[in-house]
Amino acid sequence: MATSQTVRSQLQLVFETGTDENGEITYKNKNFNNVKTGATPDQLMAVTNALVPLQERTLYSVERNDASILFN
């Protein structure tokens, strides 16, 4: 049976930056690397809630990106 181990986590905040010439919403990402791999979703949302008021743009989404190694 294969197993995995998370080796890297990143918190990504996606903000709306406006619209393009076609009226489509444009976005900008702010990435925070070296997030503890054991951080819970509640902990990441607490960090997000602390950071968002410091931003000028409207928050669109919050994403967590994990990288894992697979073992056989």
PyMOL Python script that loads the backbone (N, CA, C, O; Angstrom):
from pymol import cmd

cmd.read_pdbstr("""\
ATOM      1  N   MET A   1       0.839  -1.175   0.000  1.00  0.00           N
ATOM      2  CA  MET A   1       0.000   0.000   0.000  1.00  0.00           C
ATOM      3  C   MET A   1       0.890   1.246   0.000  1.00  0.00           C
ATOM      4  O   MET A   1       1.849   1.338   0.766  1.00  0.00           O
ATOM      5  N   ALA A   2       0.566   2.173  -0.845  1.00  0.00           N
ATOM      6  CA  ALA A   2       1.342   3.410  -0.939  1.00  0.00           C
ATOM      7  C   ALA A   2       0.940   4.369   0.179  1.00  0.00           C
ATOM      8  O   ALA A   2      -0.214   4.398   0.606  1.00  0.00           O
ATOM      9  N   THR A   3       1.902   5.144   0.638  1.00  0.00           N
ATOM     10  CA  THR A   3       1.655   6.169   1.648  1.00  0.00           C
ATOM     11  C   THR A   3       2.244   7.483   1.158  1.00  0.00           C
ATOM     12  O   THR A   3       3.014   7.512   0.198  1.00  0.00           O
ATOM     13  N   SER A   4       1.881   8.556   1.819  1.00  0.00           N
ATOM     14  CA  SER A   4       2.420   9.864   1.441  1.00  0.00           C
ATOM     15  C   SER A   4       2.841  10.629   2.682  1.00  0.00           C
ATOM     16  O   SER A   4       2.362  10.386   3.789  1.00  0.00           O
ATOM     17  N   GLN A   5       3.753  11.560   2.457  1.00  0.00           N
ATOM     18  CA  GLN A   5       4.212  12.446   3.526  1.00  0.00           C
ATOM     19  C   GLN A   5       4.239  13.862   2.973  1.00  0.00           C
ATOM     20  O   GLN A   5       4.900  14.132   1.970  1.00  0.00           O
ATOM     21  N   THR A   6       3.517  14.766   3.632  1.00  0.00           N
ATOM     22  CA  THR A   6       3.508  16.165   3.209  1.00  0.00           C
ATOM     23  C   THR A   6       4.840  16.796   3.588  1.00  0.00           C
ATOM     24  O   THR A   6       5.262  16.737   4.743  1.00  0.00           O
ATOM     25  N   VAL A   7       5.498  17.401   2.600  1.00  0.00           N
ATOM     26  CA  VAL A   7       6.823  17.975   2.836  1.00  0.00           C
ATOM     27  C   VAL A   7       6.835  19.499   2.732  1.00  0.00           C
ATOM     28  O   VAL A   7       7.783  20.144   3.180  1.00  0.00           O
ATOM     29  N   ARG A   8       5.783  20.077   2.139  1.00  0.00           N
ATOM     30  CA  ARG A   8       5.781  21.526   1.946  1.00  0.00           C
ATOM     31  C   ARG A   8       4.334  22.015   1.873  1.00  0.00           C
ATOM     32  O   ARG A   8       3.491  21.377   1.243  1.00  0.00           O
ATOM     33  N   SER A   9       4.050  23.142   2.515  1.00  0.00           N
ATOM     34  CA  SER A   9       2.722  23.751   2.457  1.00  0.00           C
ATOM     35  C   SER A   9       2.852  25.239   2.159  1.00  0.00           C
ATOM     36  O   SER A   9       3.826  25.887   2.542  1.00  0.00           O
ATOM     37  N   GLN A  10       1.849  25.758   1.470  1.00  0.00           N
ATOM     38  CA  GLN A  10       1.824  27.167   1.095  1.00  0.00           C
ATOM     39  C   GLN A  10       0.403  27.684   1.296  1.00  0.00           C
ATOM     40  O   GLN A  10      -0.565  27.009   0.945  1.00  0.00           O
ATOM     41  N   LEU A  11       0.283  28.874   1.856  1.00  0.00           N
ATOM     42  CA  LEU A  11      -1.002  29.559   1.973  1.00  0.00           C
ATOM     43  C   LEU A  11      -1.064  30.573   0.842  1.00  0.00           C
ATOM     44  O   LEU A  11      -0.151  31.381   0.674  1.00  0.00           O
ATOM     45  N   GLN A  12      -2.146  30.529   0.065  1.00  0.00           N
ATOM     46  CA  GLN A  12      -2.290  31.440  -1.066  1.00  0.00           C
ATOM     47  C   GLN A  12      -3.588  32.226  -0.901  1.00  0.00           C
ATOM     48  O   GLN A  12      -4.672  31.649  -0.812  1.00  0.00           O
ATOM     49  N   LEU A  13      -3.461  33.546  -0.862  1.00  0.00           N
ATOM     50  CA  LEU A  13      -4.616  34.430  -0.812  1.00  0.00           C
ATOM     51  C   LEU A  13      -4.806  35.017  -2.200  1.00  0.00           C
ATOM     52  O   LEU A  13      -3.862  35.547  -2.787  1.00  0.00           O
ATOM     53  N   VAL A  14      -6.013  34.928  -2.725  1.00  0.00           N
ATOM     54  CA  VAL A  14      -6.322  35.427  -4.062  1.00  0.00           C
ATOM     55  C   VAL A  14      -7.211  36.654  -3.902  1.00  0.00           C
ATOM     56  O   VAL A  14      -8.266  36.599  -3.270  1.00  0.00           O
ATOM     57  N   PHE A  15      -6.761  37.770  -4.490  1.00  0.00           N
ATOM     58  CA  PHE A  15      -7.479  39.038  -4.387  1.00  0.00           C
ATOM     59  C   PHE A  15      -7.975  39.485  -5.754  1.00  0.00           C
ATOM     60  O   PHE A  15      -7.320  39.249  -6.769  1.00  0.00           O
ATOM     61  N   GLU A  16      -9.143  40.137  -5.773  1.00  0.00           N
ATOM     62  CA  GLU A  16      -9.653  40.745  -7.000  1.00  0.00           C
ATOM     63  C   GLU A  16      -8.905  42.057  -7.222  1.00  0.00           C
ATOM     64  O   GLU A  16      -8.762  42.864  -6.303  1.00  0.00           O
ATOM     65  N   THR A  17      -8.427  42.262  -8.459  1.00  0.00           N
ATOM     66  CA  THR A  17      -7.682  43.483  -8.758  1.00  0.00           C
ATOM     67  C   THR A  17      -8.447  44.447  -9.653  1.00  0.00           C
ATOM     68  O   THR A  17      -8.010  45.580  -9.856  1.00  0.00           O
ATOM     69  N   GLY A  18      -9.575  44.017 -10.187  1.00  0.00           N
ATOM     70  CA  GLY A  18     -10.343  44.865 -11.087  1.00  0.00           C
ATOM     71  C   GLY A  18     -10.876  44.041 -12.240  1.00  0.00           C
ATOM     72  O   GLY A  18     -11.127  42.843 -12.106  1.00  0.00           O
ATOM     73  N   THR A  19     -11.048  44.709 -13.387  1.00  0.00           N
ATOM     74  CA  THR A  19     -11.539  44.013 -14.574  1.00  0.00           C
ATOM     75  C   THR A  19     -10.649  44.334 -15.763  1.00  0.00           C
ATOM     76  O   THR A  19     -10.001  45.380 -15.814  1.00  0.00           O
ATOM     77  N   ASP A  20     -10.631  43.407 -16.722  1.00  0.00           N
ATOM     78  CA  ASP A  20      -9.862  43.635 -17.943  1.00  0.00           C
ATOM     79  C   ASP A  20     -10.748  44.303 -18.991  1.00  0.00           C
ATOM     80  O   ASP A  20     -11.880  44.690 -18.699  1.00  0.00           O
ATOM     81  N   GLU A  21     -10.233  44.435 -20.205  1.00  0.00           N
ATOM     82  CA  GLU A  21     -10.961  45.131 -21.268  1.00  0.00           C
ATOM     83  C   GLU A  21     -12.233  44.402 -21.696  1.00  0.00           C
ATOM     84  O   GLU A  21     -13.108  45.003 -22.319  1.00  0.00           O
ATOM     85  N   ASN A  22     -12.347  43.104 -21.367  1.00  0.00           N
ATOM     86  CA  ASN A  22     -13.545  42.329 -21.700  1.00  0.00           C
ATOM     87  C   ASN A  22     -14.545  42.268 -20.548  1.00  0.00           C
ATOM     88  O   ASN A  22     -15.579  41.609 -20.655  1.00  0.00           O
ATOM     89  N   GLY A  23     -14.242  42.950 -19.457  1.00  0.00           N
ATOM     90  CA  GLY A  23     -15.121  42.950 -18.306  1.00  0.00           C
ATOM     91  C   GLY A  23     -14.931  41.765 -17.371  1.00  0.00           C
ATOM     92  O   GLY A  23     -15.688  41.600 -16.415  1.00  0.00           O
ATOM     93  N   GLU A  24     -13.921  40.936 -17.642  1.00  0.00           N
ATOM     94  CA  GLU A  24     -13.629  39.786 -16.784  1.00  0.00           C
ATOM     95  C   GLU A  24     -12.847  40.245 -15.551  1.00  0.00           C
ATOM     96  O   GLU A  24     -11.988  41.122 -15.642  1.00  0.00           O
ATOM     97  N   ILE A  25     -13.152  39.649 -14.409  1.00  0.00           N
ATOM     98  CA  ILE A  25     -12.448  39.999 -13.176  1.00  0.00           C
ATOM     99  C   ILE A  25     -11.009  39.501 -13.257  1.00  0.00           C
ATOM    100  O   ILE A  25     -10.754  38.386 -13.712  1.00  0.00           O
ATOM    101  N   THR A  26     -10.071  40.338 -12.812  1.00  0.00           N
ATOM    102  CA  THR A  26      -8.661  39.940 -12.758  1.00  0.00           C
ATOM    103  C   THR A  26      -8.277  39.704 -11.300  1.00  0.00           C
ATOM    104  O   THR A  26      -8.872  40.264 -10.379  1.00  0.00           O
ATOM    105  N   TYR A  27      -7.260  38.855 -11.119  1.00  0.00           N
ATOM    106  CA  TYR A  27      -6.870  38.435  -9.777  1.00  0.00           C
ATOM    107  C   TYR A  27      -5.370  38.570  -9.576  1.00  0.00           C
ATOM    108  O   TYR A  27      -4.594  38.568 -10.532  1.00  0.00           O
ATOM    109  N   LYS A  28      -4.979  38.688  -8.310  1.00  0.00           N
ATOM    110  CA  LYS A  28      -3.567  38.686  -7.930  1.00  0.00           C
ATOM    111  C   LYS A  28      -3.423  37.766  -6.729  1.00  0.00           C
ATOM    112  O   LYS A  28      -4.241  37.795  -5.810  1.00  0.00           O
ATOM    113  N   ASN A  29      -2.368  36.943  -6.747  1.00  0.00           N
ATOM    114  CA  ASN A  29      -2.103  36.015  -5.653  1.00  0.00           C
ATOM    115  C   ASN A  29      -1.042  36.570  -4.720  1.00  0.00           C
ATOM    116  O   ASN A  29      -0.081  37.206  -5.155  1.00  0.00           O
ATOM    117  N   LYS A  30      -1.230  36.321  -3.435  1.00  0.00           N
ATOM    118  CA  LYS A  30      -0.181  36.566  -2.439  1.00  0.00           C
ATOM    119  C   LYS A  30       0.100  35.218  -1.805  1.00  0.00           C
ATOM    120  O   LYS A  30      -0.787  34.601  -1.215  1.00  0.00           O
ATOM    121  N   ASN A  31       1.343  34.762  -1.932  1.00  0.00           N
ATOM    122  CA  ASN A  31       1.729  33.449  -1.440  1.00  0.00           C
ATOM    123  C   ASN A  31       2.580  33.565  -0.185  1.00  0.00           C
ATOM    124  O   ASN A  31       3.460  34.420  -0.083  1.00  0.00           O
ATOM    125  N   PHE A  32       2.296  32.685   0.764  1.00  0.00           N
ATOM    126  CA  PHE A  32       3.061  32.601   2.000  1.00  0.00           C
ATOM    127  C   PHE A  32       3.618  31.189   2.083  1.00  0.00           C
ATOM    128  O   PHE A  32       2.886  30.229   2.327  1.00  0.00           O
ATOM    129  N   ASN A  33       4.926  31.078   1.876  1.00  0.00           N
ATOM    130  CA  ASN A  33       5.599  29.782   1.859  1.00  0.00           C
ATOM    131  C   ASN A  33       6.023  29.368   3.259  1.00  0.00           C
ATOM    132  O   ASN A  33       5.911  30.137   4.214  1.00  0.00           O
ATOM    133  N   ASN A  34       6.505  28.152   3.360  1.00  0.00           N
ATOM    134  CA  ASN A  34       7.027  27.594   4.614  1.00  0.00           C
ATOM    135  C   ASN A  34       5.977  27.530   5.714  1.00  0.00           C
ATOM    136  O   ASN A  34       6.293  27.703   6.891  1.00  0.00           O
ATOM    137  N   VAL A  35       4.733  27.284   5.330  1.00  0.00           N
ATOM    138  CA  VAL A  35       3.675  27.064   6.306  1.00  0.00           C
ATOM    139  C   VAL A  35       3.912  25.692   6.928  1.00  0.00           C
ATOM    140  O   VAL A  35       4.271  24.746   6.228  1.00  0.00           O
ATOM    141  N   LYS A  36       3.715  25.581   8.224  1.00  0.00           N
ATOM    142  CA  LYS A  36       3.891  24.283   8.876  1.00  0.00           C
ATOM    143  C   LYS A  36       2.936  23.271   8.253  1.00  0.00           C
ATOM    144  O   LYS A  36       1.745  23.538   8.091  1.00  0.00           O
ATOM    145  N   THR A  37       3.475  22.115   7.909  1.00  0.00           N
ATOM    146  CA  THR A  37       2.651  21.098   7.256  1.00  0.00           C
ATOM    147  C   THR A  37       1.541  20.592   8.166  1.00  0.00           C
ATOM    148  O   THR A  37       0.536  20.073   7.680  1.00  0.00           O
ATOM    149  N   GLY A  38       1.703  20.731   9.464  1.00  0.00           N
ATOM    150  CA  GLY A  38       0.681  20.289  10.409  1.00  0.00           C
ATOM    151  C   GLY A  38      -0.340  21.349  10.768  1.00  0.00           C
ATOM    152  O   GLY A  38      -1.204  21.112  11.611  1.00  0.00           O
ATOM    153  N   ALA A  39      -0.257  22.519  10.142  1.00  0.00           N
ATOM    154  CA  ALA A  39      -1.200  23.599  10.445  1.00  0.00           C
ATOM    155  C   ALA A  39      -2.618  23.186  10.056  1.00  0.00           C
ATOM    156  O   ALA A  39      -2.841  22.618   8.987  1.00  0.00           O
ATOM    157  N   THR A  40      -3.562  23.477  10.933  1.00  0.00           N
ATOM    158  CA  THR A  40      -4.959  23.117  10.676  1.00  0.00           C
ATOM    159  C   THR A  40      -5.633  24.196   9.821  1.00  0.00           C
ATOM    160  O   THR A  40      -5.146  25.324   9.750  1.00  0.00           O
ATOM    161  N   PRO A  41      -6.744  23.854   9.177  1.00  0.00           N
ATOM    162  CA  PRO A  41      -7.490  24.872   8.437  1.00  0.00           C
ATOM    163  C   PRO A  41      -7.914  26.052   9.316  1.00  0.00           C
ATOM    164  O   PRO A  41      -7.908  27.195   8.858  1.00  0.00           O
ATOM    165  N   ASP A  42      -8.279  25.785  10.569  1.00  0.00           N
ATOM    166  CA  ASP A  42      -8.652  26.878  11.479  1.00  0.00           C
ATOM    167  C   ASP A  42      -7.482  27.822  11.732  1.00  0.00           C
ATOM    168  O   ASP A  42      -7.667  29.037  11.798  1.00  0.00           O
ATOM    169  N   GLN A  43      -6.290  27.275  11.871  1.00  0.00           N
ATOM    170  CA  GLN A  43      -5.104  28.110  12.084  1.00  0.00           C
ATOM    171  C   GLN A  43      -4.808  28.962  10.852  1.00  0.00           C
ATOM    172  O   GLN A  43      -4.462  30.136  10.975  1.00  0.00           O
ATOM    173  N   LEU A  44      -4.944  28.372   9.670  1.00  0.00           N
ATOM    174  CA  LEU A  44      -4.696  29.131   8.440  1.00  0.00           C
ATOM    175  C   LEU A  44      -5.738  30.231   8.253  1.00  0.00           C
ATOM    176  O   LEU A  44      -5.408  31.316   7.776  1.00  0.00           O
ATOM    177  N   MET A  45      -6.989  29.965   8.622  1.00  0.00           N
ATOM    178  CA  MET A  45      -8.017  31.005   8.522  1.00  0.00           C
ATOM    179  C   MET A  45      -7.779  32.112   9.537  1.00  0.00           C
ATOM    180  O   MET A  45      -8.089  33.271   9.262  1.00  0.00           O
ATOM    181  N   ALA A  46      -7.239  31.784  10.703  1.00  0.00           N
ATOM    182  CA  ALA A  46      -6.915  32.816  11.692  1.00  0.00           C
ATOM    183  C   ALA A  46      -5.839  33.750  11.146  1.00  0.00           C
ATOM    184  O   ALA A  46      -5.920  34.966  11.322  1.00  0.00           O
ATOM    185  N   VAL A  47      -4.840  33.187  10.487  1.00  0.00           N
ATOM    186  CA  VAL A  47      -3.793  34.004   9.860  1.00  0.00           C
ATOM    187  C   VAL A  47      -4.401  34.854   8.753  1.00  0.00           C
ATOM    188  O   VAL A  47      -4.105  36.044   8.644  1.00  0.00           O
ATOM    189  N   THR A  48      -5.246  34.247   7.938  1.00  0.00           N
ATOM    190  CA  THR A  48      -5.903  34.977   6.850  1.00  0.00           C
ATOM    191  C   THR A  48      -6.720  36.141   7.396  1.00  0.00           C
ATOM    192  O   THR A  48      -6.648  37.253   6.873  1.00  0.00           O
ATOM    193  N   ASN A  49      -7.492  35.888   8.439  1.00  0.00           N
ATOM    194  CA  ASN A  49      -8.325  36.944   9.027  1.00  0.00           C
ATOM    195  C   ASN A  49      -7.491  38.079   9.611  1.00  0.00           C
ATOM    196  O   ASN A  49      -7.967  39.211   9.700  1.00  0.00           O
ATOM    197  N   ALA A  50      -6.259  37.793  10.006  1.00  0.00           N
ATOM    198  CA  ALA A  50      -5.368  38.843  10.505  1.00  0.00           C
ATOM    199  C   ALA A  50      -4.748  39.638   9.360  1.00  0.00           C
ATOM    200  O   ALA A  50      -4.494  40.835   9.501  1.00  0.00           O
ATOM    201  N   LEU A  51      -4.501  38.981   8.226  1.00  0.00           N
ATOM    202  CA  LEU A  51      -3.831  39.637   7.099  1.00  0.00           C
ATOM    203  C   LEU A  51      -4.773  40.433   6.199  1.00  0.00           C
ATOM    204  O   LEU A  51      -4.384  41.475   5.673  1.00  0.00           O
ATOM    205  N   VAL A  52      -5.989  39.966   6.017  1.00  0.00           N
ATOM    206  CA  VAL A  52      -6.904  40.594   5.060  1.00  0.00           C
ATOM    207  C   VAL A  52      -7.178  42.066   5.362  1.00  0.00           C
ATOM    208  O   VAL A  52      -7.214  42.859   4.421  1.00  0.00           O
ATOM    209  N   PRO A  53      -7.374  42.479   6.609  1.00  0.00           N
ATOM    210  CA  PRO A  53      -7.613  43.909   6.852  1.00  0.00           C
ATOM    211  C   PRO A  53      -6.432  44.807   6.467  1.00  0.00           C
ATOM    212  O   PRO A  53      -6.600  46.016   6.308  1.00  0.00           O
ATOM    213  N   LEU A  54      -5.258  44.230   6.319  1.00  0.00           N
ATOM    214  CA  LEU A  54      -4.078  45.005   5.940  1.00  0.00           C
ATOM    215  C   LEU A  54      -3.962  45.187   4.430  1.00  0.00           C
ATOM    216  O   LEU A  54      -3.075  45.896   3.956  1.00  0.00           O
ATOM    217  N   GLN A  55      -4.852  44.551   3.676  1.00  0.00           N
ATOM    218  CA  GLN A  55      -4.797  44.592   2.218  1.00  0.00           C
ATOM    219  C   GLN A  55      -5.768  45.637   1.679  1.00  0.00           C
ATOM    220  O   GLN A  55      -6.779  45.945   2.311  1.00  0.00           O
ATOM    221  N   GLU A  56      -5.454  46.173   0.520  1.00  0.00           N
ATOM    222  CA  GLU A  56      -6.332  47.150  -0.120  1.00  0.00           C
ATOM    223  C   GLU A  56      -7.396  46.481  -0.981  1.00  0.00           C
ATOM    224  O   GLU A  56      -8.468  47.048  -1.195  1.00  0.00           O
ATOM    225  N   ARG A  57      -7.111  45.293  -1.471  1.00  0.00           N
ATOM    226  CA  ARG A  57      -8.010  44.623  -2.409  1.00  0.00           C
ATOM    227  C   ARG A  57      -8.973  43.680  -1.687  1.00  0.00           C
ATOM    228  O   ARG A  57      -8.777  43.329  -0.524  1.00  0.00           O
ATOM    229  N   THR A  58     -10.019  43.281  -2.415  1.00  0.00           N
ATOM    230  CA  THR A  58     -11.036  42.381  -1.882  1.00  0.00           C
ATOM    231  C   THR A  58     -10.576  40.935  -1.997  1.00  0.00           C
ATOM    232  O   THR A  58     -10.116  40.507  -3.055  1.00  0.00           O
ATOM    233  N   LEU A  59     -10.700  40.186  -0.910  1.00  0.00           N
ATOM    234  CA  LEU A  59     -10.317  38.775  -0.910  1.00  0.00           C
ATOM    235  C   LEU A  59     -11.312  37.976  -1.738  1.00  0.00           C
ATOM    236  O   LEU A  59     -12.523  38.099  -1.558  1.00  0.00           O
ATOM    237  N   TYR A  60     -10.793  37.153  -2.650  1.00  0.00           N
ATOM    238  CA  TYR A  60     -11.631  36.295  -3.487  1.00  0.00           C
ATOM    239  C   TYR A  60     -11.646  34.865  -2.955  1.00  0.00           C
ATOM    240  O   TYR A  60     -12.710  34.258  -2.838  1.00  0.00           O
ATOM    241  N   SER A  61     -10.465  34.320  -2.631  1.00  0.00           N
ATOM    242  CA  SER A  61     -10.412  32.953  -2.118  1.00  0.00           C
ATOM    243  C   SER A  61      -9.149  32.732  -1.301  1.00  0.00           C
ATOM    244  O   SER A  61      -8.183  33.491  -1.384  1.00  0.00           O
ATOM    245  N   VAL A  62      -9.190  31.665  -0.506  1.00  0.00           N
ATOM    246  CA  VAL A  62      -8.054  31.239   0.307  1.00  0.00           C
ATOM    247  C   VAL A  62      -7.744  29.808  -0.101  1.00  0.00           C
ATOM    248  O   VAL A  62      -8.634  28.957  -0.114  1.00  0.00           O
ATOM    249  N   GLU A  63      -6.481  29.538  -0.435  1.00  0.00           N
ATOM    250  CA  GLU A  63      -6.096  28.205  -0.881  1.00  0.00           C
ATOM    251  C   GLU A  63      -4.890  27.714  -0.099  1.00  0.00           C
ATOM    252  O   GLU A  63      -4.028  28.489   0.316  1.00  0.00           O
ATOM    253  N   ARG A  64      -4.857  26.418   0.086  1.00  0.00           N
ATOM    254  CA  ARG A  64      -3.689  25.774   0.686  1.00  0.00           C
ATOM    255  C   ARG A  64      -3.124  24.829  -0.361  1.00  0.00           C
ATOM    256  O   ARG A  64      -3.839  23.983  -0.898  1.00  0.00           O
ATOM    257  N   ASN A  65      -1.844  24.978  -0.644  1.00  0.00           N
ATOM    258  CA  ASN A  65      -1.172  24.121  -1.614  1.00  0.00           C
ATOM    259  C   ASN A  65      -0.139  23.278  -0.884  1.00  0.00           C
ATOM    260  O   ASN A  65       0.797  23.805  -0.281  1.00  0.00           O
ATOM    261  N   ASP A  66      -0.320  21.964  -0.945  1.00  0.00           N
ATOM    262  CA  ASP A  66       0.591  21.028  -0.291  1.00  0.00           C
ATOM    263  C   ASP A  66       1.364  20.235  -1.336  1.00  0.00           C
ATOM    264  O   ASP A  66       0.839  19.915  -2.403  1.00  0.00           O
ATOM    265  N   ALA A  67       2.604  19.924  -1.020  1.00  0.00           N
ATOM    266  CA  ALA A  67       3.424  19.027  -1.837  1.00  0.00           C
ATOM    267  C   ALA A  67       3.754  17.812  -0.985  1.00  0.00           C
ATOM    268  O   ALA A  67       4.153  17.941   0.172  1.00  0.00           O
ATOM    269  N   SER A  68       3.585  16.644  -1.561  1.00  0.00           N
ATOM    270  CA  SER A  68       3.815  15.399  -0.828  1.00  0.00           C
ATOM    271  C   SER A  68       4.752  14.486  -1.594  1.00  0.00           C
ATOM    272  O   SER A  68       4.877  14.566  -2.816  1.00  0.00           O
ATOM    273  N   ILE A  69       5.409  13.615  -0.838  1.00  0.00           N
ATOM    274  CA  ILE A  69       6.227  12.548  -1.409  1.00  0.00           C
ATOM    275  C   ILE A  69       5.449  11.252  -1.225  1.00  0.00           C
ATOM    276  O   ILE A  69       4.920  10.986  -0.146  1.00  0.00           O
ATOM    277  N   LEU A  70       5.383  10.454  -2.278  1.00  0.00           N
ATOM    278  CA  LEU A  70       4.705   9.163  -2.206  1.00  0.00           C
ATOM    279  C   LEU A  70       5.718   8.057  -1.989  1.00  0.00           C
ATOM    280  O   LEU A  70       6.791   8.049  -2.592  1.00  0.00           O
ATOM    281  N   PHE A  71       5.365   7.129  -1.126  1.00  0.00           N
ATOM    282  CA  PHE A  71       6.220   5.982  -0.822  1.00  0.00           C
ATOM    283  C   PHE A  71       5.471   4.706  -1.174  1.00  0.00           C
ATOM    284  O   PHE A  71       4.245   4.636  -1.093  1.00  0.00           O
ATOM    285  N   ASN A  72       6.237   3.706  -1.564  1.00  0.00           N
ATOM    286  CA  ASN A  72       5.650   2.418  -1.891  1.00  0.00           C
ATOM    287  C   ASN A  72       5.703   1.483  -0.715  1.00  0.00           C
ATOM    288  O   ASN A  72       5.249   0.343  -0.812  1.00  0.00           O
TER     289      ASN A  72
END
""", "prot")
cmd.dss("prot")
cmd.show_as("cartoon", "prot")
cmd.util.cbc("prot")
cmd.orient("prot")
